[in-house]
Structure formats: C-alpha cells, structure tokens
Amino acid sequence: MVVADHLLITGPSRSGKSEWAEQRIQDLAADAGITYLATGPRLPGDSAWQQRLNQHRQRRPDHWRLLEASSLADVSQLLLAPTDWSNDCILLDSLGGLVASGLDLADEPWQQLQRAFLQALASRAQSVVLVAEEVGWGVVPPTAIGGRFRDRNGSLTRLCEQQCSESWLVCAGRALPLHQLAQRVDAAA
C-alpha cells in the first residue's frame, strides 16, 4: 500500500544510487526541509570507509540535517517521533547498514523489527527516499552470515518497494524507472 511519495533507489556498489537519491530528494522536498539518515557504521580505523563517508558529506548541502541511526529499531523510532524535523523529507542511506546491524538477531526478532520499520514507513506522510544495495546478483556468499545479509537485504528491499510510488534501478551511472518499465511480481504464498 502506497501512502506517501516514498521512493526506492537500488543498485550495485558505486553505481550512483546515492547521488540519484540526493537529486530526487531535492526535487521532492521543494519547500520542505531534508533530513539525511546515515545508517553506516563510523569505523574510524578504516581509511577507505572514511574517504567514502567524506565524499557523501562533501556532496550534501549544509542546510540538510544529518542524523545517524545504526539500527532498524532506531530508524523506526525516528520515523515516528514528533520532532522539529517531522515535516522534513527523509533520505535514508542505506538499508544495507540497517540489515548489517541486525545480523546477530535470530529470524523472529529480526522479523519483528522489520515489521515495525515497515509500519513506521507506512505511517509517514512525508516523503522518504530509501537507498538499497543490490548484493545478490552473482556471487554466492561463502559464509552463513554473508548469505543471511544477502537474503535479509533482498527481502527488506522488496518489502519496502511495495510502499513506494517510485522505484529506480541505478547501474553504471544510469537511473532506470522501474515503476514505469516493470511489473511488480506477486510474492509467493
């Protein structure tokens, strides 16, 4: 069920999906504020990760509000909480960071968190742009935790897409409007 103009932007690593999300949120926000929800870990000892975070920071306008949310539960609460930025459009980058934060959870607690997040998303009247990584396009992860990440990330992305009015696939720096070009696949019973 689509309630607001939520957008899903998905694609492989380094495809341009974050840049496309940043462009789309500016188009959607018009006169509203923009809150950027960063879900990735800090990892201060990882220089390559720090460089990547810096690239994201440098692209963001100074007037955007930045919040860090490291878990699905945190983001659910932020989406529901009445705050001074409740009327902002939100750019959530990315679902993969949220999935990674819950990999130690058993299936049922994970499912509960996922349901709460989807309910929070559905209740939000202001636009949310969700960025999601496509990770299951070829290599089968050699570890159980890698497989868990791939499966949970794919499932969460698919469930989020059902609440979005637009879905975009970004690949090689090109954005394809899936909502215009594709049919939604019914979930297996």
Secondary structure, DSSP 8 states (H G I E B T S, - for coil): ---S--EEEEESTTSSHHHHHHHHHHHHHTTS-EEEEE-S---TT-HHHHHHHHHHHHHS-TTSEEEE--SHHHHHHHHHS--TTTTSEEEEE-HHHHHHHTTTS-HHHHHHHHHHHHHHHHH--S-EEEEEE---SS---SSHHHHHHHHHHHHHHHHHHTT-SEEEEEETTEEEEHHHH--------
